[in-house]
Amino acid sequence: MTMIFSRFVKDESGATAIEYGLIASLISIAAIAAFTTVGSKLSATFGYVAGQLNT
């Protein structure tokens, strides 16, 4: 039983998958924030252009 427990403690293959998952989630959060910022600025720009075309 102690041998099984010691193998479980030494096994680090699951840690790598968790790290990749954390990295992917941080990248996706940063991408969502960037797209939101760019989207709102782009919307304001199109609104300005549409207003200038209407006058």
Secondary structure, DSSP 8 states (H G I E B T S, - for coil): -HHHHHHHHH--HHHHHHHHHHHHHHHHHHHHHHHHHHHHHHHHHHHHHHHHHH-
